[in-house]
């Protein structure tokens, strides 16, 4: 799809019912994200999410899925060593994930290479990485500083060379997201990264307008839907593919 210049969609899901609705709406990729710690469990960050939590929700989504590609998050501190990385990634794959997602830049290159060599596809999550929230000091846009932007571009290329099959860019300036998307051959999914990435992802609860906070890059697709939740999901898919979403008001300069 990237080679054809065709946009694709990604959406989070955490249970069988929504997994089925999402796939039937035409969403190509379902992410079982550690965002469940905030939208399901009520935590103020993703850090408390455990491997047991991820296995439970991935297996639930797997049972309801109807053909979407499934990506599962590796939770906080579940890939701190080589042995831990391999064992935990294998556990998520057995639960039903078809790709696992790691947060970080150059420092996850070795883990990415280790997993890719053993047949486990990796999505590398760059930009705003919620598991590092205590280090970066808050939910801020990343890559506005020219030196940081250059570093992120170099790290994206390194991660592709290390075997990453996909990148996810969160909360980065639109121009940087475009530059990275054009510089790598693997698909790039964006959230708060502008319209020029190969795909978009949203948290399900944001799309439905039921999250307690509303970031700049969020759009409520349930508002105005004439077919409830299924209609909102189809509208999201249609707007991404038609390049109507994200609009300028959802982007960072």
C-alpha positions as CSV (number, residue, x, y, z in Angstrom):
1,X,0.0,0.0,0.0
2,X,2.9,2.4,0.7
3,X,4.4,1.6,-2.7
4,X,1.1,2.4,-4.3
5,X,0.7,5.6,-2.3
6,X,-2.5,4.2,-0.8
7,X,-3.3,5.3,2.8
8,X,-4.2,2.6,5.3
9,X,-5.8,2.8,8.8
10,X,-5.0,1.6,12.3
11,X,-7.1,1.7,15.4
12,X,-6.7,0.4,18.9
13,X,-8.9,-2.4,20.2
14,X,-8.9,-4.2,23.5
15,X,-11.8,-6.7,23.3
16,X,-13.5,-9.1,20.9
17,X,-16.6,-7.1,20.2
18,X,-14.8,-3.9,19.1
19,X,-12.1,-6.0,17.2
20,X,-14.9,-7.4,15.0
21,X,-16.5,-4.0,14.4
22,X,-13.2,-2.4,13.6
23,X,-12.2,-5.1,11.1
24,X,-15.6,-5.1,9.4
25,X,-15.4,-1.3,9.0
26,X,-12.3,-1.8,6.8
27,X,-9.5,-0.9,9.3
28,X,-6.5,-2.8,8.0
29,X,-4.4,-2.8,11.3
30,X,-5.6,-3.2,14.8
31,X,-3.2,-2.1,17.7
32,X,-3.7,-3.7,21.1
33,X,-2.0,-0.8,22.8
34,X,-0.8,-0.3,26.4
35,X,-3.0,2.7,26.2
36,X,-5.5,0.3,27.8
37,X,-3.8,1.4,31.1
38,X,-5.3,4.8,30.8
39,X,-8.6,4.3,28.9
40,X,-9.6,1.0,30.5
41,X,-7.8,0.8,33.8
42,X,-7.9,4.5,34.8
43,X,-4.2,5.0,35.3
44,X,-2.6,8.3,34.6
45,X,0.1,6.7,32.4
46,X,0.8,3.4,30.5
47,X,3.5,2.4,33.0
48,X,1.4,0.1,35.2
49,X,0.3,-2.2,32.3
50,X,1.7,-5.7,32.7
51,X,2.5,-8.6,30.4
52,X,-0.5,-10.4,31.8
53,X,-2.7,-7.5,30.9
54,X,-1.4,-7.5,27.3
55,X,-1.8,-11.2,26.9
56,X,-5.4,-11.1,28.1
57,X,-6.4,-8.2,25.8
58,X,-4.4,-9.5,22.7
59,X,-6.1,-12.9,23.1
60,X,-9.5,-11.3,23.4
61,X,-9.0,-9.2,20.3
62,X,-7.7,-12.2,18.4
63,X,-10.9,-14.1,19.0
64,X,-13.0,-11.2,17.7
65,X,-10.8,-10.2,14.8
66,X,-12.0,-10.6,11.2
67,X,-8.9,-10.2,9.1
68,X,-7.2,-7.1,10.4
69,X,-3.4,-7.2,11.0
70,X,-2.7,-7.3,14.8
71,X,0.0,-5.4,16.5
72,X,0.6,-5.9,20.2
73,X,2.5,-3.5,22.5
74,X,5.4,-4.6,24.6
75,X,4.6,-3.0,28.0
76,X,7.0,-0.9,30.1
77,X,10.2,-2.7,31.1
78,X,9.3,-5.9,29.3
79,X,12.2,-5.6,26.9
80,X,15.0,-4.5,29.2
81,X,17.3,-7.5,28.4
82,X,17.8,-9.8,25.4
83,X,16.3,-12.8,27.2
84,X,13.3,-10.8,28.5
85,X,12.7,-9.3,25.1
86,X,12.6,-12.7,23.3
87,X,10.5,-14.4,25.9
88,X,8.0,-11.6,26.2
89,X,7.7,-11.0,22.5
90,X,7.1,-14.8,21.9
91,X,4.4,-14.7,24.6
92,X,2.5,-11.9,22.8
93,X,2.9,-13.6,19.5
94,X,1.4,-16.9,21.0
95,X,-1.5,-14.8,22.3
96,X,-2.3,-13.7,18.8
97,X,-0.1,-10.7,17.9
98,X,1.3,-10.7,14.4
99,X,3.8,-7.9,15.1
100,X,5.1,-6.4,18.4
101,X,5.7,-2.7,19.1
102,X,8.7,-1.3,21.0
103,X,9.1,2.3,22.1
104,X,12.4,4.0,21.6
105,X,15.0,5.2,19.1
106,X,18.5,4.0,18.5
107,X,18.6,2.1,21.8
108,X,16.1,-0.5,20.6
109,X,18.0,-1.2,17.4
110,X,19.7,-4.3,19.0
111,X,16.3,-5.6,20.3
112,X,14.8,-5.0,16.8
113,X,17.5,-6.9,15.1
114,X,17.3,-9.7,17.6
115,X,13.5,-10.2,17.1
116,X,13.6,-9.7,13.3
117,X,16.3,-12.4,13.0
118,X,14.0,-14.8,14.8
119,X,10.9,-14.1,12.7
120,X,9.1,-11.6,15.0
121,X,8.1,-8.5,13.1
122,X,8.7,-5.2,14.9
123,X,7.0,-1.8,14.8
124,X,9.3,0.8,16.2
125,X,7.5,3.6,18.1
126,X,9.3,7.0,17.9
127,X,8.6,10.6,18.8
128,X,6.5,11.0,21.9
129,X,7.0,7.6,23.7
130,X,4.5,7.4,26.6
131,X,6.6,4.8,28.5
132,X,9.4,7.4,28.8
133,X,7.0,10.1,30.1
134,X,9.0,10.6,33.4
135,X,12.2,11.2,31.4
136,X,10.8,13.5,28.8
137,X,8.8,15.5,31.4
138,X,5.3,15.4,29.9
139,X,3.2,14.8,26.8
140,X,5.1,17.3,24.5
141,X,5.7,17.4,20.8
142,X,9.0,15.8,19.9
143,X,11.4,16.9,17.1
144,X,10.8,20.6,16.9
145,X,14.5,21.3,17.7
146,X,16.6,20.9,14.4
147,X,19.2,18.7,16.1
148,X,16.5,16.4,17.6
149,X,14.8,16.2,14.3
150,X,18.1,15.2,12.6
151,X,18.6,12.6,15.3
152,X,15.1,11.1,14.8
153,X,15.6,10.9,11.1
154,X,18.9,9.0,11.6
155,X,17.4,6.7,14.2
156,X,14.5,5.9,11.9
157,X,16.9,4.8,9.2
158,X,18.9,2.8,11.7
159,X,15.8,1.0,12.9
160,X,14.8,0.1,9.3
161,X,18.3,-1.2,8.7
162,X,18.0,-3.2,12.0
163,X,15.0,-5.0,10.7
164,X,12.0,-2.9,11.8
165,X,9.0,-3.7,9.5
166,X,7.1,-0.5,10.4
167,X,7.4,2.8,12.2
168,X,5.0,4.7,14.4
169,X,5.5,8.4,14.8
170,X,3.6,10.1,17.7
171,X,3.4,13.9,18.2
172,X,6.0,15.1,15.8
173,X,5.9,18.1,13.4
174,X,4.2,17.5,10.1
175,X,7.4,18.3,8.1
176,X,9.5,15.9,10.1
177,X,7.0,13.1,9.7
178,X,6.9,13.7,5.9
179,X,10.7,13.6,5.8
180,X,11.0,10.4,7.7
181,X,8.1,8.8,5.7
182,X,9.9,9.6,2.5
183,X,13.3,8.5,3.8
184,X,12.4,4.9,4.7
185,X,10.9,2.2,2.6
186,X,8.8,0.6,5.4
187,X,5.3,1.9,6.2
188,X,5.0,4.8,8.7
189,X,1.9,5.2,10.9
190,X,1.3,8.6,12.4
191,X,-0.7,9.9,15.4
192,X,-0.4,13.6,15.8
193,X,2.2,13.5,12.9
194,X,0.2,15.1,10.1
195,X,-1.3,13.7,6.9
196,X,1.9,12.7,5.0
197,X,2.6,9.4,6.8
198,X,1.5,6.2,5.1
199,X,-1.2,5.5,7.7
200,X,-3.0,7.0,10.7
201,X,-3.8,5.5,14.1
202,X,-6.2,6.6,16.8
203,X,-7.1,5.4,20.2
204,X,-10.6,4.0,19.9
205,X,-12.0,6.0,22.8
206,X,-10.7,9.2,21.2
207,X,-12.4,8.4,18.0
208,X,-15.7,7.9,19.8
209,X,-15.3,11.1,21.8
210,X,-15.4,9.4,25.2
211,X,-11.8,10.0,26.4
212,X,-11.5,12.3,29.4
213,X,-8.9,14.5,27.5
214,X,-9.0,15.6,23.9
215,X,-5.5,16.1,22.4
216,X,-5.1,18.4,19.4
217,X,-4.7,15.5,17.0
218,X,-8.0,13.9,18.0
219,X,-11.3,14.0,16.0
220,X,-14.6,12.7,17.3
221,X,-16.0,10.6,14.5
222,X,-19.1,9.5,16.4
223,X,-20.4,13.0,16.4
224,X,-22.5,13.3,13.3
225,X,-22.6,9.6,12.5
226,X,-25.9,8.4,11.2
227,X,-25.1,4.8,12.1
228,X,-23.7,5.0,15.6
229,X,-20.3,3.3,16.2
230,X,-20.1,1.3,13.0
231,X,-20.7,4.5,11.0
232,X,-18.1,6.4,13.0
233,X,-15.5,3.7,12.2
234,X,-16.4,3.7,8.5
235,X,-16.1,7.5,8.5
236,X,-12.6,7.3,10.0
237,X,-11.5,4.9,7.3
238,X,-13.0,7.0,4.5
239,X,-11.5,10.3,5.8
240,X,-8.0,8.8,6.1
241,X,-8.1,7.3,2.7
242,X,-9.5,10.5,1.1
243,X,-6.8,12.5,3.0
244,X,-9.4,14.5,4.8
245,X,-8.0,13.4,8.2
246,X,-5.9,14.6,9.8
247,X,-6.8,18.2,8.8
248,X,-4.5,21.2,9.4
249,X,-6.1,21.8,12.8
250,X,-4.9,18.3,13.9
251,X,-1.3,18.9,13.0
252,X,1.8,20.3,14.7
253,X,4.1,22.8,13.0
